Amino acid sequence: MTPFVFHRNAVGVAILSLASLAAGAQQAEPAPADAAPTLKEITVTGNPLGGAELIAPTTSLSGEALLLRSQSTLGETLDGLPGVSSSYFGPNASRPIVRGQDGDRIRILQNGGGAPDASALSYDHAVPVDALVTERVEVLRGPSALQYGGSAVGGVVNIIDNRIPSEPINGFGGRADLGYATGNKEKNGGVVLEGGNDRYALHVDAFDRRSDDVAVPIELGCSKPGSPWLARRICNSANEARGGAIGGSLFFDQGYIGASASTYRSTYGTVAEDDVTIGMKSDRYALEGEWRPGGFFTSVHAKLSSTDYRHTEYEGGTAGTTFANKSSDLRIEARHQKIGNLEGLIGFTSERNRFSADGEEAFAPHSRTRANALFVHEELGMPWGKLSFGARTEQVKVTSLGYPADPEITRFAVGERSFNPHSAALGALVNLTPQWQLTSNLAYTERAPKDYELFANGPHVATAAWEVGDPSLQKERSVGFDLGAQWKSGANRAGVNAYVTRFRNYIGLTASGNQRDEEGNVVTDPAATDTLAEYVYSGVRARFTGIEASGNLQLLGRDGFARASDGSTLDLEWRGDLVRATNTDTGEPLPRIAPVRVGATLVYGNGPWSARFGFDHNAAQHRVPLVGARETDAYTLWNASISYRMKVQRAALTWYARVDNITNKLAYTATSILTTTVYPDAPLPGRTLKVGLRVNF
């Protein structure tokens, strides 16, 4: 199987001023179809050994593919990839959902290391990353993600930004992006600068993104001061985000060492409440290095990061609840030399998190989580392919510190729980023919309950519930199996993966049938108002089954049914997935699961021109729990894009335009809790035209 690869400009990236573009316009000429910068290929890191052939189902987005998909949130950027949907808490906050699993079952990494925030705690908490300064996003699905811990049982999303260069950069250059979108009047810009020589490399990046309320096909009410009472927009969905980073590396004969400092700031409306905004900041400091001593251990790679995350929820102009998460993350991997056909590594990780929530909507206590883990990953080359084996053991301690800001608040349990999760996985890759390949993975995974699953006890606006944790929860256990087949012949390819995961003690929120008042008292009067439904974290048996498929069929071109005299190509990209998630204790479906989805895109290329036209169809979702979920209708979203590449002196320019939801279809997604809690106030965005320019040189 041909590996997923991405390309990195050896001279880095920089911004052109509009004045220099104008000065060079007379020298501009169309770039040929292959005029993209000649860049080095780097294998996707879904395999910790960097092998070209991947047993794990992995998707990688970079370059123009990432540019044309990018949205203001990580979840919406990845939504629609096989097996990946979005939690969609409006246009400003969403996390990826992988194979029906979200929250703390999906691990979000930055350059392979931890990047904790508060996005898994609540749907309205944004992930502090932006595609404008991201080089590549990888999605690792299925059982083989266990090397990243029990919180990766659903999958891993790795955001790669090269803020600590791992290879020398000879010269200086840059990448710049400018964009504008009509649906929310978004204006964005980003710049990445890199330079260096054989001994050092420097990296600088910055971005800014601003948008108004998002346009939708229907009129919606809005009580926010200064906003119209009725408008075709999602009330309180405006957003401002900005950030940047500086980093660098020193290279020596046996490796390198580097450091980076980055910041992210955002102010955005929460959508669920008309007059509540979130002011968020995240500062991250990272060290990374590699030493190649020779001998038995051929390389030792280490990453250390510290993140200071905080956001405050404002009601009007008044500060309300503040959430903070201070964390550190250490990861060390030592790769040993080959023993026959066996190669592999051993590793150690250590994570420290200190969480706090202060204010009226603090539904979880102050807490401290400490986790240490040892893991091993080995691969054995065989004449027919390869086998892989991985194992991990962890020690996790979760401590509730109550509510120190006000000792009179005693609703939170105080204490400590200790867990010792163990996980193991087997994988196989079989090369049947030069075109056909089979893959399979089997894993047993244990996950320690999170602090809020154990100790929550308070009102949570994002879920419209009074959430109650259970300090006696045990480890979540699961067994997962997937089987895949891939075929590739020239530009034509196809792949399919089927999977099943069975959970013992699947931890989720379950309606208890009780109502609570604003003080947390259980209300027995059925006519009482201003109450919240009580939801309790509890463990049940659950089963996830599904299938995902994608491929490309060249209709016109060297590997197509016909060839064009002008060298143009026409490809049909297709995709689809299905997931079924069931509470096997009750037989009820689990909530917020994507329905059957299919999509296809025609891709045309002719010299410097390329164009795309396609659709994504979501079937109706009627498999929902009896309580706490809403059925959704089927919908089809059409989209199109066009791009043109040219050169101006040493710069490569890509002009592009993209139209999303061409028919202005009214649609509600089954994977968003807003579809239930604030219906009909949070549909998917209406028709939007985005135009932009990317400059590489």
C-alpha positions as CSV (number, residue, x, y, z in Angstrom):
1,M,0.0,0.0,0.0
2,T,1.3,3.4,-0.9
3,P,1.9,5.4,2.4
4,F,0.1,8.6,3.3
5,V,2.7,11.4,3.0
6,F,2.9,15.1,3.3
7,H,5.3,17.6,1.9
8,R,7.2,20.3,3.8
9,N,8.9,23.2,2.1
10,A,12.6,23.0,2.7
11,V,12.9,26.7,2.7
12,G,10.0,27.3,5.0
13,V,7.2,29.8,4.6
14,A,6.7,33.6,4.6
15,I,4.2,36.3,3.9
16,L,4.2,38.6,0.8
17,S,2.9,42.1,1.2
18,L,0.2,43.2,-1.2
19,A,2.6,45.8,-2.5
20,S,5.1,43.2,-3.5
21,L,2.3,41.2,-5.2
22,A,1.3,44.2,-7.2
23,A,4.9,45.0,-8.1
24,G,5.4,41.4,-9.4
25,A,2.1,41.0,-11.1
26,Q,3.6,41.9,-14.5
27,Q,6.0,39.0,-14.2
28,A,3.3,36.5,-13.1
29,E,2.7,33.4,-15.1
30,P,0.5,30.4,-14.7
31,A,2.2,27.6,-12.8
32,P,2.2,24.2,-14.4
33,A,0.2,21.4,-12.8
34,D,3.3,20.1,-11.0
35,A,4.5,23.6,-9.9
36,A,3.8,23.0,-6.2
37,P,7.1,23.4,-4.3
38,T,9.3,20.3,-4.4
39,L,9.2,19.1,-0.8
40,K,10.5,16.2,1.2
41,E,8.1,13.3,1.8
42,I,7.5,12.4,5.5
43,T,5.6,9.3,6.5
44,V,2.5,9.7,8.7
45,T,3.2,9.1,12.4
46,G,0.3,6.8,13.0
47,N,3.1,4.2,13.2
48,P,5.5,5.1,16.0
49,L,8.3,3.4,14.1
50,G,7.7,5.6,11.1
51,G,7.1,2.7,8.7
52,A,5.5,3.3,5.3
53,E,3.0,0.5,5.6
54,L,0.4,1.3,8.2
55,I,-1.7,-1.4,10.0
56,A,-3.8,1.2,11.8
57,P,-6.6,2.9,9.8
58,T,-5.1,6.4,9.3
59,T,-6.1,9.5,7.5
60,S,-3.8,12.5,6.9
61,L,-4.7,16.0,5.7
62,S,-2.2,18.6,4.6
63,G,-1.5,21.2,1.9
64,E,-4.3,22.1,-0.4
65,A,-6.5,19.2,0.9
66,L,-6.4,20.8,4.4
67,L,-6.7,24.3,3.1
68,L,-10.0,23.6,1.2
69,R,-11.5,21.7,4.2
70,S,-10.4,24.1,7.0
71,Q,-13.1,25.6,9.2
72,S,-12.9,27.6,12.4
73,T,-13.0,24.5,14.6
74,L,-11.2,21.2,14.6
75,G,-14.3,19.1,14.6
76,E,-15.9,20.8,11.6
77,T,-12.6,20.7,9.7
78,L,-12.4,16.9,10.0
79,D,-16.2,16.2,9.8
80,G,-17.0,14.0,6.8
81,L,-13.8,12.0,6.8
82,P,-14.5,8.3,6.9
83,G,-15.5,7.4,10.5
84,V,-15.2,11.0,11.7
85,S,-18.1,13.4,12.6
86,S,-18.3,16.5,14.8
87,S,-19.8,17.4,18.2
88,Y,-20.9,20.8,16.7
89,F,-21.7,23.1,19.5
90,G,-22.4,25.9,17.0
91,P,-19.6,27.2,14.7
92,N,-17.2,28.1,17.6
93,A,-16.8,24.8,19.5
94,S,-16.6,21.3,18.3
95,R,-14.5,18.2,18.8
96,P,-14.0,15.3,16.4
97,I,-16.1,12.2,17.0
98,V,-14.4,9.1,15.8
99,R,-16.4,5.9,15.2
100,G,-19.2,7.3,17.4
101,Q,-17.0,8.1,20.4
102,D,-16.1,11.5,21.6
103,G,-15.0,13.4,24.7
104,D,-12.3,11.6,26.7
105,R,-12.3,8.6,24.4
106,I,-10.6,10.7,21.7
107,R,-7.1,11.9,22.4
108,I,-6.1,15.2,20.8
109,L,-2.3,15.6,20.5
110,Q,0.0,18.4,19.4
111,N,3.1,17.2,17.6
112,G,2.6,13.8,19.2
113,G,2.5,15.2,22.8
114,G,-0.3,16.0,25.1
115,A,-2.1,19.4,24.8
116,P,-4.8,19.4,27.5
117,D,-7.6,21.9,27.6
118,A,-11.2,21.7,28.8
119,S,-12.9,20.7,25.5
120,A,-13.6,17.1,26.6
121,L,-15.3,18.4,29.8
122,S,-18.1,20.2,28.0
123,Y,-19.4,20.6,24.4
124,D,-19.2,24.4,24.6
125,H,-15.5,24.4,25.3
126,A,-13.4,25.0,22.2
127,V,-10.2,23.2,21.2
128,P,-7.4,25.9,21.1
129,V,-5.9,25.1,17.7
130,D,-6.3,26.7,14.3
131,A,-5.8,25.3,10.8
132,L,-4.3,28.5,9.5
133,V,-1.0,27.6,11.3
134,T,-1.3,23.8,11.1
135,E,0.9,21.8,8.6
136,R,-0.9,18.5,8.9
137,V,-3.7,16.7,10.8
138,E,-3.6,13.0,11.3
139,V,-6.5,10.8,12.4
140,L,-5.7,7.4,13.8
141,R,-8.7,5.2,14.3
142,G,-9.3,2.0,16.1
143,P,-7.6,-0.3,18.6
144,S,-4.0,0.4,17.7
145,A,-4.2,3.9,19.3
146,L,-3.6,2.3,22.7
147,Q,0.0,3.6,22.8
148,Y,-1.6,6.9,23.8
149,G,-3.6,5.5,26.7
150,G,-7.2,4.5,27.5
151,S,-8.4,8.0,26.6
152,A,-7.6,7.1,23.0
153,V,-9.8,4.0,22.8
154,G,-11.9,5.7,20.1
155,G,-8.9,7.3,18.2
156,V,-6.2,9.9,18.1
157,V,-6.2,13.3,16.4
158,N,-2.6,14.6,16.0
159,I,-2.1,18.2,15.1
160,I,1.4,18.9,13.6
161,D,2.7,22.5,13.3
162,N,6.5,22.1,13.1
163,R,6.9,24.7,15.9
164,I,9.9,22.6,17.0
165,P,11.7,21.7,13.7
166,S,13.0,18.1,13.7
167,E,15.1,18.5,10.6
168,P,17.5,21.2,9.3
169,I,16.0,24.0,7.2
170,N,18.4,25.4,4.7
171,G,17.4,29.0,3.7
172,F,14.4,31.1,4.6
173,G,10.8,31.3,3.3
174,G,7.2,31.3,4.3
175,R,3.6,30.6,3.9
176,A,0.8,33.1,4.2
177,D,-3.0,32.8,4.1
178,L,-5.7,35.4,3.6
179,G,-9.4,34.5,3.5
180,Y,-13.0,35.9,3.6
181,A,-16.3,34.1,4.0
182,T,-19.8,35.5,3.3
183,G,-21.9,33.4,5.6
184,N,-20.5,34.8,8.8
185,K,-18.4,37.7,7.3
186,E,-15.3,35.9,8.5
187,K,-11.9,37.6,7.9
188,N,-8.8,35.5,8.6
189,G,-5.1,35.6,8.0
190,G,-2.1,33.5,9.0
191,V,1.6,33.5,8.5
192,V,4.3,31.0,9.1
193,L,8.0,31.9,8.8
194,E,10.9,29.4,8.9
195,G,14.6,29.5,8.3
196,G,18.0,28.2,9.3
197,N,20.9,26.0,8.2
198,D,22.4,22.7,9.1
199,R,22.9,23.7,12.7
200,Y,19.8,25.6,13.7
201,A,16.2,26.2,12.6
202,L,13.8,28.9,13.7
203,H,10.0,29.0,13.4
204,V,7.5,31.8,13.9
205,D,3.8,31.8,13.2
206,A,0.7,34.0,13.9
207,F,-3.0,34.0,12.9
208,D,-6.1,36.1,13.4
209,R,-9.7,35.1,12.7
210,R,-12.8,37.2,13.2
211,S,-16.4,36.5,12.3
212,D,-20.0,37.7,12.9
213,D,-23.1,35.6,13.6
214,V,-23.5,32.7,11.2
215,A,-26.2,32.9,8.5
216,V,-28.8,30.1,8.3
217,P,-31.8,29.4,6.1
218,I,-34.5,30.2,8.7
219,E,-35.3,33.1,11.0
220,L,-34.3,32.6,14.6
221,G,-35.1,34.5,17.7
222,C,-32.4,36.3,19.7
223,S,-32.5,38.1,23.0
224,K,-28.9,39.3,23.1
225,P,-28.8,43.1,23.6
226,G,-27.9,44.9,20.4
227,S,-29.0,42.1,18.1
228,P,-32.2,41.9,16.1
229,W,-35.0,40.0,17.7
230,L,-35.5,37.9,14.6
231,A,-32.9,37.2,12.0
232,R,-31.6,34.5,9.6
233,R,-28.6,34.0,11.8
234,I,-27.6,31.8,14.8
235,C,-27.8,34.1,17.8
236,N,-24.5,34.7,19.7
237,S,-22.3,32.8,17.3
238,A,-19.7,35.5,16.6
239,N,-16.1,34.7,17.3
240,E,-12.6,36.3,17.6
241,A,-9.5,34.2,17.8
242,R,-5.8,35.0,17.5
243,G,-2.5,33.4,18.5
244,G,1.0,32.6,17.5
245,A,4.2,30.8,18.4
246,I,8.0,31.0,18.3
247,G,10.2,28.0,18.3
248,G,13.6,26.6,17.2
249,S,16.0,23.7,17.2
250,L,19.7,23.1,17.5
251,F,21.1,20.2,15.5
252,F,24.2,18.1,16.4
253,D,25.7,15.0,14.9
254,Q,23.6,12.6,17.0
255,G,20.3,14.4,17.1
256,Y,18.7,17.7,18.0
257,I,17.0,19.7,20.8
258,G,14.4,22.4,20.5
259,A,11.8,24.5,22.3
260,S,8.7,26.4,21.5
261,A,6.3,28.8,23.2
262,S,2.8,29.4,21.9
263,T,-0.4,31.2,22.8
264,Y,-4.0,31.1,21.8
265,R,-6.8,33.7,22.6
266,S,-10.4,33.5,21.7
267,T,-13.7,35.2,22.6
268,Y,-16.8,33.5,21.3
269,G,-20.6,33.1,21.9
270,T,-21.8,29.9,23.4
271,V,-25.0,29.6,21.2
272,A,-26.8,27.8,24.0
273,E,-27.4,31.0,25.8
274,D,-28.0,34.3,24.0
275,D,-26.0,36.5,26.3
276,V,-23.1,34.3,27.4
277,T,-19.7,34.5,25.8
278,I,-16.4,32.7,26.6
279,G,-13.1,34.4,26.9
280,M,-10.4,31.7,26.6
281,K,-6.6,31.6,26.7
282,S,-4.1,28.8,26.4
283,D,-0.4,29.1,26.8
284,R,1.8,26.2,25.9
285,Y,5.6,25.6,26.4
286,A,7.3,22.6,24.9
287,L,10.8,21.0,24.8
288,E,11.6,18.2,22.4
289,G,14.8,16.4,21.4
290,E,16.3,13.2,20.0
291,W,19.5,11.5,20.8
292,R,20.9,8.8,18.5
293,P,23.7,7.1,20.5
294,G,24.0,3.9,18.4
295,G,24.3,0.7,20.4
296,F,21.3,-1.3,21.4
297,F,19.0,1.8,21.6
298,T,19.4,3.5,18.3
299,S,17.4,6.6,19.3
300,V,15.8,8.2,22.3
301,H,13.1,10.7,21.7
302,A,11.6,12.9,24.4
303,K,8.9,15.5,24.6
304,L,8.0,17.7,27.5
305,S,5.2,20.3,27.5
306,S,3.4,22.5,30.0
307,T,0.0,24.0,29.3
308,D,-1.9,26.8,31.1
309,Y,-5.5,26.8,30.0
310,R,-8.2,29.1,31.4
311,H,-11.6,30.4,30.2
312,T,-14.2,32.6,31.8
313,E,-17.9,32.5,30.9
314,Y,-19.3,36.0,30.8
315,E,-23.0,36.8,31.3
316,G,-23.4,40.1,29.5
317,G,-20.4,41.9,30.7
318,T,-20.2,40.2,34.1
319,A,-17.7,37.4,34.7
320,G,-19.3,34.1,35.7
321,T,-17.7,30.7,36.0
322,T,-14.0,30.3,35.4
323,F,-12.5,26.9,34.3
324,A,-8.8,26.3,34.5
325,N,-6.6,23.4,33.7
326,K,-2.8,23.5,34.4
327,S,-1.0,20.5,33.1
328,S,2.3,19.0,32.2
329,D,3.1,16.1,29.8
330,L,6.3,14.0,29.4
331,R,6.8,11.4,26.8
332,I,10.0,9.4,26.2
333,E,10.5,6.7,23.5
334,A,13.6,4.6,23.1
335,R,13.9,2.7,19.9
336,H,16.0,-0.5,19.9
337,Q,18.0,-1.9,17.0
338,K,16.6,-4.6,14.8
339,I,16.7,-8.1,16.2
340,G,16.4,-10.2,13.1
341,N,13.1,-8.9,11.6
342,L,11.9,-7.5,14.9
343,E,12.0,-3.8,15.6
344,G,10.3,-1.7,18.2
345,L,10.4,0.8,21.0
346,I,9.6,1.1,24.7
347,G,8.2,4.3,26.2
348,F,7.2,6.2,29.3
349,T,4.6,8.9,29.8
350,S,3.8,11.1,32.7
351,E,0.9,13.5,32.9
352,R,-0.2,15.9,35.6
353,N,-3.4,17.9,35.5
354,R,-4.8,20.4,38.0
355,F,-8.4,21.4,37.2
356,S,-10.6,24.0,38.8
357,A,-14.0,25.5,38.2
358,D,-15.2,28.5,40.2
359,G,-18.6,30.2,39.9
360,E,-22.3,29.4,39.9
361,E,-22.0,26.8,37.1
362,A,-19.1,24.9,38.6
363,F,-20.5,21.4,38.1
364,A,-17.2,19.7,38.9
365,P,-14.9,20.2,41.9
366,H,-11.3,21.3,41.9
367,S,-9.3,18.1,41.2
368,R,-5.8,16.8,40.6
369,T,-5.0,13.9,38.2
370,R,-1.6,12.1,38.0
371,A,-0.9,9.4,35.5
372,N,2.2,7.4,34.7
373,A,2.5,4.7,32.1
374,L,4.9,2.3,30.4
375,F,4.3,1.0,26.9
376,V,5.9,-1.1,24.3
377,H,5.4,-1.4,20.5
378,E,7.0,-4.1,18.4
379,E,6.7,-5.1,14.7
380,L,7.9,-8.3,13.1
381,G,8.5,-8.3,9.4
382,M,7.3,-11.4,7.6
383,P,7.6,-12.5,3.9
384,W,3.9,-11.8,3.5
385,G,3.7,-8.5,5.4
386,K,4.2,-7.8,9.2
387,L,2.8,-8.4,12.6
388,S,2.6,-5.8,15.4
389,F,2.2,-6.0,19.2
390,G,1.6,-3.3,21.8
391,A,1.0,-3.2,25.5
392,R,0.6,-0.5,28.1
393,T,0.2,-0.3,31.8
394,E,-0.8,2.8,33.7
395,Q,-1.1,4.1,37.3
396,V,-3.7,6.8,37.6
397,K,-4.7,8.8,40.7
398,V,-7.7,11.2,40.7
399,T,-8.1,13.4,43.7
400,S,-11.2,15.6,44.4
401,L,-10.3,18.8,46.4
402,G,-13.9,19.9,46.8
403,Y,-14.6,23.7,46.4
404,P,-11.8,25.6,48.2
405,A,-13.2,29.0,47.1
406,D,-16.2,28.5,49.4
407,P,-16.0,25.8,52.2
408,E,-19.7,26.1,52.7
409,I,-20.4,24.5,49.4
410,T,-20.2,20.8,50.3
411,R,-22.0,19.1,47.5
412,F,-18.8,17.8,46.0
413,A,-17.3,14.5,47.4
414,V,-13.7,14.9,48.6
415,G,-11.3,12.0,48.3
416,E,-8.9,10.1,46.1
417,R,-9.3,7.1,43.7
418,S,-6.5,5.0,42.3
419,F,-6.6,2.9,39.1
420,N,-4.2,0.6,37.3
421,P,-5.4,0.2,33.7
422,H,-3.8,-2.3,31.4
423,S,-4.1,-2.5,27.6
424,A,-2.8,-4.7,24.8
425,A,-3.1,-4.9,21.0
426,L,-2.3,-7.2,18.1
427,G,-2.1,-6.2,14.5
428,A,-1.4,-7.8,11.2
429,L,-0.8,-6.6,7.6
430,V,-1.0,-9.1,4.7
431,N,0.2,-8.2,1.2
432,L,-2.0,-10.4,-1.0
433,T,-0.8,-9.0,-4.3
434,P,1.0,-5.8,-5.3
435,Q,-2.4,-4.1,-5.5
436,W,-4.3,-5.8,-2.6
437,Q,-3.6,-5.6,1.2
438,L,-5.5,-6.8,4.3
439,T,-5.1,-5.3,7.8
440,S,-6.5,-6.4,11.1
441,N,-6.3,-5.1,14.7
442,L,-7.4,-6.6,18.0
443,A,-7.1,-4.7,21.3
444,Y,-8.1,-4.9,24.9
445,T,-8.3,-1.5,26.6
446,E,-8.9,-0.2,30.1
447,R,-9.7,3.5,30.9
448,A,-9.7,5.1,34.3
449,P,-12.7,7.3,35.0
450,K,-12.2,11.0,34.6
451,D,-12.4,13.5,37.5
452,Y,-15.9,14.8,36.5
453,E,-17.2,11.3,35.9
454,L,-16.3,10.5,39.5
455,F,-17.1,13.7,41.4
456,A,-19.4,16.0,39.3
457,N,-22.4,17.4,41.1
458,G,-23.9,20.6,39.7
459,P,-25.7,22.4,36.8
460,H,-24.3,22.0,33.4
461,V,-25.8,24.4,30.8
462,A,-24.2,22.7,27.8
463,T,-26.1,19.5,28.5
464,A,-29.1,21.3,30.1
465,A,-28.8,18.9,33.0
466,W,-27.8,18.6,36.7
467,E,-24.8,16.2,36.3
468,V,-23.9,13.8,39.2
469,G,-20.7,11.7,39.3
470,D,-20.2,8.4,41.0
471,P,-17.1,8.1,43.2
472,S,-17.4,4.3,43.2
473,L,-17.0,3.9,39.4
474,Q,-14.7,1.2,38.2
475,K,-12.4,1.1,35.2
476,E,-14.0,1.2,31.7
477,R,-13.1,-2.0,29.8
478,S,-13.4,-2.7,26.1
479,V,-12.4,-5.2,23.4
480,G,-12.1,-3.9,19.9
481,F,-11.6,-5.6,16.6
482,D,-11.3,-4.2,13.1
483,L,-10.7,-5.7,9.7
484,G,-9.7,-3.8,6.6
485,A,-8.9,-4.3,2.9
486,Q,-7.2,-1.8,0.6
487,W,-6.6,-1.8,-3.1
488,K,-4.5,0.5,-5.2
489,S,-3.6,0.7,-8.9
490,G,-2.1,3.9,-10.1
491,A,-4.5,6.8,-9.3
492,N,-7.3,4.3,-8.5
493,R,-7.7,3.1,-4.9
494,A,-10.4,1.8,-2.6
495,G,-10.4,0.9,1.1
496,V,-12.9,-0.5,3.6
497,N,-12.8,-1.1,7.3
498,A,-15.3,-2.9,9.5
499,Y,-15.1,-2.9,13.3
500,V,-16.8,-3.8,16.5
501,T,-16.0,-2.6,20.0
502,R,-17.7,-4.1,23.1
503,F,-17.5,-2.2,26.4
504,R,-17.9,-3.4,29.9
505,N,-18.8,-0.5,32.2
506,Y,-19.1,2.0,29.4
507,I,-19.3,5.3,31.4
508,G,-21.9,7.8,30.2
509,L,-24.7,10.1,31.4
510,T,-28.0,8.4,32.1
511,A,-31.2,10.1,33.0
512,S,-32.3,9.2,36.5
513,G,-35.9,10.5,36.2
514,N,-35.3,13.1,38.9
515,Q,-35.5,16.9,38.7
516,R,-33.4,19.3,40.7
517,D,-33.9,22.9,41.6
518,E,-31.1,25.6,41.3
519,E,-29.9,24.7,44.8
520,G,-29.5,21.0,43.8
521,N,-32.5,19.7,45.8
522,V,-34.5,16.9,44.3
523,V,-37.9,18.2,43.3
524,T,-40.9,15.9,43.8
525,D,-43.6,18.3,42.4
526,P,-44.2,17.4,38.8
527,A,-45.6,20.9,38.1
528,A,-42.4,22.6,39.3
529,T,-40.6,25.0,36.9
530,D,-37.0,26.2,36.7
531,T,-35.7,22.7,37.3
532,L,-33.0,20.6,35.5
533,A,-33.2,17.0,34.7
534,E,-30.8,14.9,36.8
535,Y,-28.3,12.8,34.8
536,V,-25.9,10.4,36.5
537,Y,-22.6,9.1,35.3
538,S,-22.9,5.3,35.4
539,G,-21.4,2.3,33.7
540,V,-23.3,0.1,31.3
541,R,-22.5,-2.5,28.8
542,A,-22.3,-1.1,25.2
543,R,-21.5,-2.2,21.7
544,F,-20.2,-0.1,18.8
545,T,-20.2,-1.6,15.3
546,G,-19.6,0.1,12.0
547,I,-18.1,0.2,8.6
548,E,-16.2,3.0,6.7
549,A,-15.1,3.1,3.2
550,S,-13.5,5.5,0.7
551,G,-11.7,5.5,-2.6
552,N,-10.9,7.3,-5.8
553,L,-11.8,6.3,-9.4
554,Q,-10.0,8.1,-12.2
555,L,-12.5,8.7,-15.1
556,L,-10.2,10.7,-17.3
557,G,-6.4,10.6,-17.3
558,R,-3.5,8.2,-17.4
559,D,-5.2,5.6,-15.2
560,G,-8.8,6.4,-16.3
561,F,-11.1,5.1,-18.9
562,A,-9.9,7.7,-21.4
563,R,-7.2,10.3,-21.9
564,A,-7.6,13.9,-22.7
565,S,-5.4,15.5,-25.4
566,D,-4.7,18.5,-23.1
567,G,-3.6,16.3,-20.2
568,S,-6.6,17.1,-18.0
569,T,-7.8,14.6,-15.4
570,L,-11.2,13.8,-13.9
571,D,-11.5,11.7,-10.7
572,L,-14.5,10.5,-8.7
573,E,-13.7,10.5,-4.9
574,W,-16.3,8.6,-2.9
575,R,-16.8,7.9,0.8
576,G,-19.3,6.5,3.3
577,D,-19.6,5.2,6.8
578,L,-22.1,3.6,9.2
579,V,-22.0,3.2,13.0
580,R,-24.4,1.6,15.4
581,A,-24.0,2.2,19.1
582,T,-26.2,0.3,21.6
583,N,-26.6,0.2,25.4
584,T,-26.8,-3.6,25.6
585,D,-28.1,-3.5,29.1
586,T,-31.3,-1.9,27.9
587,G,-31.2,-2.4,24.2
588,E,-31.6,1.3,23.6
589,P,-29.4,3.2,21.1
590,L,-26.7,5.5,22.6
591,P,-27.2,9.2,22.0
592,R,-25.5,11.6,19.5
593,I,-24.5,8.9,16.9
594,A,-24.1,9.9,13.3
595,P,-26.5,8.3,10.9
596,V,-25.5,6.5,7.6
597,R,-23.4,9.0,5.6
598,V,-22.4,8.8,1.9
599,G,-20.6,11.3,-0.3
600,A,-18.9,11.8,-3.6
601,T,-16.9,14.5,-5.3
602,L,-15.8,15.0,-8.9
603,V,-12.3,16.4,-9.1
604,Y,-11.1,18.1,-12.3
605,G,-7.5,19.1,-13.0
606,N,-6.1,20.9,-16.0
607,G,-2.7,22.5,-15.7
608,P,-2.8,25.2,-13.0
609,W,-6.6,24.8,-12.6
610,S,-8.5,22.4,-10.4
611,A,-12.1,22.2,-9.5
612,R,-14.3,20.1,-7.2
613,F,-18.0,19.5,-7.1
614,G,-19.7,17.1,-4.7
615,F,-22.2,16.3,-2.0
616,D,-22.4,14.8,1.5
617,H,-25.7,13.0,2.4
618,N,-26.7,12.3,5.9
619,A,-29.6,9.8,6.3
620,A,-32.3,10.4,8.9
621,Q,-31.4,9.3,12.4
622,H,-34.2,7.5,14.2
623,R,-32.1,5.4,16.4
624,V,-32.1,7.6,19.5
625,P,-32.7,7.0,23.2
626,L,-36.3,7.4,24.4
627,V,-35.3,10.2,26.7
628,G,-32.8,13.0,26.1
629,A,-32.4,12.9,22.3
630,R,-34.2,14.1,19.2
631,E,-34.6,12.4,15.9
632,T,-33.2,14.2,12.9
633,D,-34.3,14.3,9.2
634,A,-32.1,13.4,6.3
635,Y,-30.3,16.1,4.4
636,T,-27.8,16.5,1.6
637,L,-25.2,19.3,1.5
638,W,-23.7,20.2,-1.9
639,N,-20.4,22.0,-2.2
640,A,-17.9,23.2,-4.8
641,S,-14.5,24.7,-5.0
642,I,-12.1,26.0,-7.7
643,S,-8.4,26.9,-7.4
644,Y,-5.7,28.4,-9.6
645,R,-2.0,28.1,-9.1
646,M,0.6,30.6,-10.5
647,K,4.1,31.8,-9.8
648,V,5.2,35.4,-9.0
649,Q,9.0,35.5,-9.0
650,R,10.0,32.9,-6.4
651,A,6.5,32.7,-4.8
652,A,3.8,30.0,-5.6
653,L,0.3,31.4,-5.3
654,T,-2.9,29.5,-4.9
655,W,-6.1,31.4,-5.4
656,Y,-9.3,29.6,-4.4
657,A,-13.0,29.9,-3.9
658,R,-15.3,27.5,-2.1
659,V,-19.1,27.3,-1.7
660,D,-20.5,25.3,1.1
661,N,-24.2,24.2,1.3
662,I,-24.9,25.5,-2.2
663,T,-28.7,24.9,-1.9
664,N,-28.9,26.7,1.5
665,K,-30.4,23.5,3.0
666,L,-31.8,23.7,6.5
667,A,-30.1,20.8,8.5
668,Y,-29.7,19.6,12.0
669,T,-26.9,17.2,12.9
670,A,-27.6,14.1,15.0
671,T,-24.2,14.4,16.7
672,S,-24.9,17.8,18.4
673,I,-26.5,18.0,21.8
674,L,-27.9,21.4,20.7
675,T,-30.2,19.6,18.3
676,T,-32.0,18.4,21.5
677,T,-31.4,21.1,24.1
678,V,-32.0,24.4,22.1
679,Y,-33.9,23.2,19.0
680,P,-34.4,24.8,16.5
681,D,-31.8,27.5,17.4
682,A,-28.6,25.8,16.2
683,P,-28.9,24.4,12.7
684,L,-25.9,23.8,10.5
685,P,-24.6,27.0,8.6
686,G,-26.4,28.1,5.5
687,R,-24.8,28.8,2.1
688,T,-21.4,30.3,2.4
689,L,-18.8,31.5,-0.2
690,K,-15.2,31.6,1.0
691,V,-12.4,33.1,-1.1
692,G,-8.8,33.1,-0.2
693,L,-5.2,33.2,-1.2
694,R,-2.2,31.0,-0.1
695,V,1.3,32.1,-0.8
696,N,4.3,29.7,-0.5
697,F,7.9,30.6,-1.2
